[in-house]
């Protein structure tokens, strides 16, 4: 069979029910239902009212009439069309719709993003709503806890219920697994950093006053953590001295795009990042932050809404608002290797399964498609049915992304997107999509999903408190505790009066002290880590007997003044000889006694 070009496939996609019925009448009017080349090409071009379509019709006729009979039947034509759109029998992945979930902490707020809080020891989801409600869920999407993110200075003194404001919303969120930090950027030009080492996220920094809201974030972690923030400009926040949070360098990397940046991703094995925008002249830019090589610039008429990139396959996949998907060799930005127009509305997210050479796209009308990256062909198409689609007049809101990977399991080293299911979000609903693999590689998803983080942040829990449930079997390492709610007083204890737990406060102080001592030892000056206390005022005992002699009384009063003054000086006595017997200046750090 001859190879179908892009223009031929596009014309065949426009064959709706009316056009097919008209073409079928042409076959019926012919003797024995057989249509010759000339009749077929003329009738085909008449359907589209375009003479230029005749060349496409000739190509289609030649592919159907492989035996050179000179005529084709209606059945031959239908078999050809069905073969074009028939999924491959040997495709390696298939998606199945399963449950649909509405997280309880959202109420009616739409989902902005789902962040995977994932390390080698634990896993949980952080589901962030548009107006700042953050809910933590385990790998089975069972609710754990929730809180409202800080977005402005006044939120620090408000109750949880009062932090929700419709005049500000979450723009992006990210988890840095190497340092266990959770970041949330808001429309009010703020960035909040949380300690996410436990289920209780503790705010550490609230950064205010950015020139514009941070629309996208990414990071690169080598010998230090370098954080990239983009709005209209791109900023780099790097920790130049390891383990020194005070020394943070902020660099303005310029304005890479004319319009605002809507996507950002860093290559973790190099100092390179990719940014995207709806800017038609600079839709995609691959930039070297060290300025050791020139930028790669990609141009697209409608810009880019989302993208996926593979360093190993040297492939860049972009999606635009007009429903067009382009596949690029990211080392050749001059021309795309393929242009796919199967979607009828704007592309909102693309993910790439690098090992399977497959990518998944989702459009605004709720159509999810699975693509073969090598053959550049759609192998599966699913029309998602969310509850919000059935409500007349309901505005459909998609987050910054809508496709997210499933949970991490124990002792399984598959890639981030090679898991047993993935999540698709729309408004306040989550659709679970089961992944069926058919590539011959055995995948065992019977192992347990990693448990969520511990309740407390870096707390040394006594050994006999380590109690957990496994399939409704209550197990304990040493002693069983019947009611764990009796231990809740540890978290509820509020001796500071500002809602902070005493145990977490003490642990944070100890951690800070530990870092200070480590720094002092590295500098060969451990004495700098010692706690220094204020020197109390020195004074003579009030019960000291004083002679009524005037000279003795003056000596006593002068000694008392010198002792009080010595409490603020570094040197009290000096053995240095002085050329002048006049008293030193009061600014001097040396005190001398004159001869009496």
C-alpha positions, 0 to 999 in steps of 0.5 A: 500500500502506498504511503498516505501523506498528510494532505490525503489524511486530512481530506479523508478526515472531512468525510462526514456522514452526508458526504459518504452518503452522496458518494455511496449514491455514485456507486449505486448508479454504476453498473454492478456497483463498480466505479472507474477512476475518472468517475471516482475522482470527479465525484470525490472532487465534487463532494469538496467543491474543489478541483485540486482534490482530484489529485488526492482522489487519484492517490486514494484510487491507486491505493485501493486498486492495487491489482490494477483492475480499473474499478473499485466497489463501495465495499473496497472503499469502506475497507480502505477507510476503515483500515486507515483509522483502525488501531494497530493490533500490536500497539503497546498501550491501551487506556481504560476509563475507571473511577471518577473522584471528587476530592472532599477538600475542594468543595466547588473549587477547580483543580489547578494542579496535582503535585506528587510528593514523592521520595524513595521512602514515601508517596502522597498527592498534593491536590491544589485548588484554584483558590489555595486549598491544599489537600494531601491524599495517599496513593489510593486517593484517600484523604489525609489532611488539608490546609490553605496556602499562604498567599499574602502577608495578612494570611499569616494572622488569619484562620484557615477559613478566612484565608480563601480569597477570590481576588487571588489564586494559585498559579503553579506549585512544585515539590523539590524532592532533594530538599523536601520543599513544597512551593506554591506561587500565587497571582498576588506576586508571592511565592511560599516555601513549605517544609514538606518532610511530613504531613504537616506542611510548615511554612518557612518563607513567604517571598513577596514583591515579584514584578509579576505573578510566577506562572511556571516553576522548575529547578535543577539540582546538582551541587546546589539547588537552582530554582527557575521562576518565569512570568514575563521574565525569567529569574534564577534563584541559586544557593551559591554556598551549600547548606547556607540558606542566607547566601541566595543569589538572584539573577534576572535572565532577561525576557526570553519571549514577547508574551508571557511564559506558560511552560518551563522545564529544566534538564536535570543533567545539564544547565539548560531549560526550555520555556514556551509561550504563545509568542509566534516569533519565539514560541519555544526557546531552549536556553543555556544558562551558562551562555556556552551555546546559542539558543534554539528558537522554534516558531509557530503561528499560534504559539505553544500551549503545552509541550513534552520533551525527551532528551534521549529521543531528541524529540520535542512535542508541542501543542497549540490552541488550534488543536495542532500537535507538532513533533520536532527534532529539538536539535533542528528547530527550522522545521517540524518532522510531523504535524498532527491535526486530529484534535478539534480544539486546543491542546491543554496537556501532553505527556511522553512515555519515553521507553514505550515511544508513545505520547498522550494528548488531551484537548479542551473538549475532553478528548484523550488520544494515544499516539505512536511517536515513531509512526506518528499515528493515533492508536486510541481516542477516548471521549472523557465524560466529566460531570461538569460536561452535563451541567448546562451553562457550567464553565469548564476550567482546566488547570495548568496541567491536566494529566498526572502519573499514578502512585509509586510502588515499592520495589518497582523501578519503572519510569514516572509515567509507566505506572498502573494508572494515570489521573486526568483532571477537569474542574473539581473532578479526577478521572482515573485511567488504567494503563494496559501494557502489551509490549511483552514486558512483565509489570507487577503492580501487586506490590504495595504503594508507598505509604504517605509521609510521617505525621510530624516533621523530623520528629524522633518517634519512640519505638513503641509508637510505631503502629501501622495497619496492614489489611485491617491487621493491627500491628505494633513493634513493642506495645500496643496503644488502644487509642492513638487519639490520646497522643494528640495533645503533643500536636495540640500543645500551644505554649507559644500562643500563635498556633505553633506546636511546641515540639515542632518549634523545639525541633526546628530550633535544634535543627537550626543549631545543628546547622550552625555548629556544622558550619562552625566546625567546617570553619575550624572555629567551633567556639563560634557556635556557642550560645553567648549570653548578655553580661549582667551589670557588675556592682559592689555588694550593697552590704560592703562597709564603707568608711565615712572618710571622703577619700574612701567614699569617692574611691567606692563611688568611682569603682562602682561606676567603672564596674557598671561601664565595664559590662559593655566593654571587651577589655577591662584591664590593660597592661599597656603603658600609656604616655598620658595619664589622662583617662581614655575616651569613653568610646575606647574598649580599654579601661585603665585605673589611674593612680590614686 
